Amino acid sequence: MAFHDGPRYFGLNGHNSSVEWNSLLPAGGGIVFMGDNGTPYDVSMWHQLRCLNFIRRALIGEADDYKHAEHCFHYLRQAILCSADLTLEPLPPNSTQIPFYQETQTLGPAVVHTCKNWRQIYHSTEELSSISSTSGKQSPLSGGAASAGH
């Protein structure tokens, strides 16, 4: 997958931004139910996206839970280190340091990253999330205090 810069999709602020960010999560928010007892688990990828969305909301003043934001920063830091994407991204010629982002800066030729198939993960998560409705278990994100988080 080639990474693209720019806020065309998934911007920080605005109604469309919230709709787009919320549409990333599968039914149940990423909670899956496994085993005969339907034990609930949170898929890390969805946890990471909920954290990123929480930080986005904090940046635009929609969320102000410092401890939650701190948790998200630590969680995302560890997730990035765990994933360790080693794709080489070209810098401008003769660069001796990483340049700061500039609005006029372009990414140049798209660099292709090797990614997991997140669409398949989405569909599998939805399938495993729907087990909750057949087993009588309720998703922790379906209401109450648990849904107030990320």
C-alpha positions in Angstrom: 0.0 0.0 0.0 1.3 3.5 -0.8 0.9 6.1 2.0 -0.6 9.4 0.9 -0.3 12.7 2.7 -3.1 15.3 3.0 -6.4 15.7 4.8 -8.6 14.7 1.8 -9.9 11.9 3.9 -9.7 11.4 7.7 -9.1 15.0 8.5 -8.8 16.3 12.1 -12.0 18.4 12.3 -15.5 18.6 10.9 -18.6 16.4 10.6 -17.2 14.4 7.7 -14.0 13.7 9.7 -15.9 12.2 12.6 -18.1 10.1 10.3 -15.0 8.8 8.4 -13.1 8.0 11.6 -16.1 6.2 13.1 -16.6 4.3 9.9 -13.2 2.6 10.3 -14.4 0.4 13.1 -16.3 -2.8 12.5 -19.6 -3.6 14.3 -18.9 -4.0 18.0 -15.9 -1.6 17.9 -13.4 -4.4 17.3 -14.4 -6.7 20.2 -14.3 -10.3 19.2 -15.6 -13.3 21.2 -13.5 -16.5 21.2 -13.8 -20.0 22.5 -16.8 -22.0 23.8 -17.4 -19.4 26.6 -17.4 -16.5 24.1 -14.5 -14.8 26.0 -14.2 -11.2 24.8 -10.9 -9.9 23.3 -10.0 -6.5 21.8 -8.1 -6.7 18.5 -5.0 -4.5 18.8 -5.4 -2.9 15.4 -8.9 -1.6 16.4 -7.6 -0.5 19.8 -4.8 1.5 18.0 -7.3 3.2 15.7 -9.6 4.1 18.6 -6.6 5.6 20.4 -5.6 7.6 17.3 -9.2 8.8 17.0 -9.2 9.8 20.7 -6.0 11.8 20.2 -7.6 13.4 17.2 -10.7 14.4 19.3 -8.4 15.7 22.0 -6.6 17.9 19.5 -9.8 19.5 18.4 -11.2 19.9 21.9 -13.8 17.1 21.8 -12.0 15.1 24.5 -10.1 16.1 27.5 -9.2 13.0 29.5 -5.4 13.4 30.0 -4.9 9.9 31.5 -6.7 8.4 28.5 -4.6 10.4 26.1 -1.4 9.4 27.9 -2.5 5.7 27.7 -3.1 6.2 24.0 0.3 7.8 23.4 2.1 4.9 25.2 0.0 2.3 23.5 0.6 3.7 20.0 4.3 4.1 20.7 4.5 0.4 21.6 2.4 -0.6 18.6 4.6 1.3 16.2 7.7 -0.3 17.7 6.1 -3.8 17.6 5.1 -3.4 14.0 8.5 -2.0 13.0 7.8 -1.0 9.4 11.2 -1.1 7.8 10.2 0.5 4.5 12.8 3.0 3.2 11.3 6.4 2.5 13.4 8.7 0.3 14.5 12.1 1.6 15.4 15.1 -0.6 18.8 14.8 -2.3 21.8 15.7 -0.1 19.7 15.5 3.1 21.6 15.1 6.3 18.6 15.2 8.7 14.9 14.4 8.7 13.1 17.6 7.4 10.2 19.0 9.4 6.8 18.7 7.7 6.0 21.7 5.5 2.5 22.2 4.0 4.1 22.8 0.5 6.1 19.6 0.8 5.1 16.7 -1.4 5.8 13.0 -0.7 7.2 12.5 -4.2 6.8 9.1 -5.7 4.6 6.9 -3.5 6.6 4.5 -1.5 4.9 1.1 -1.2 4.6 -0.5 2.2 3.9 -4.2 2.8 0.8 -4.3 4.8 -1.6 -6.9 6.3 -5.0 -7.0 4.6 -6.9 -4.8 7.0 -10.2 -5.3 5.0 -10.0 -9.1 5.7 -9.3 -8.3 9.4 -12.3 -6.0 9.4 -14.6 -8.7 8.0 -13.2 -11.4 10.3 -13.6 -9.1 13.3 -17.3 -8.5 12.3 -17.9 -12.2 12.0 -16.3 -12.9 15.4 -18.1 -9.9 16.9 -21.5 -11.3 15.7 -20.9 -14.4 17.8 -21.9 -12.2 20.7 -25.4 -12.0 19.4 -25.7 -15.7 19.0 -24.1 -16.6 22.3 -26.2 -14.1 24.3 -23.1 -12.1 25.2 -23.3 -8.3 24.9 -20.4 -6.3 23.3 -18.7 -4.1 25.9 -19.0 -1.2 23.4 -22.8 -1.5 23.1 -23.5 0.9 26.0 -22.7 2.0 29.5 -19.4 3.2 30.8 -17.3 0.9 28.6 -18.4 2.7 25.5 -17.3 6.1 26.8 -13.6 5.2 26.2 -12.1 4.5 22.9 
